[in-house]
């Protein structure tokens, strides 16, 4: 079975590489996060039922449920991001030849800049929750498959940071600087928290994987 041609991934990649504004960075971030959460979930699935990890199973079950929930939310974020970005893209095409038209265009743009932050912020939240759950998978999961949890953490962190860029670029053009700074602060604090946790677990797992077993 050639997985590269299944699930619509090839079509998505071709669209992503094209000239259309969507899918774009937001959709790519959401997909990357969904991949990361799903990969970490696999670590849980491959640990369930193993006697050696019986005492860890309750925590892993909880982590797996959270990972699956956020993988679903992140996957939905691909379409949500496209739908949220289109009104902003259309706003750039509004006429601005007269003072009235320019004022209306600016009003619409300001509204859409704010709205365009909603999805990437939701993606960041889901990625952070995914990182917290993936950390459990990487810490308590079967040693045979902790590399998958580690890879999942790397993808979730990357998706979170990429989504933050969409918050920053939209907040950059907002005239309501109080609100803009609030959005930027949320993104910064979320990235700091997620990266700190992900970095700690990734470092531990990476060093463990590099240690010879022979």
Order of alpha helices (4+ residues) and beta strands (2+ residues): alpha-alpha-alpha-alpha-alpha-alpha
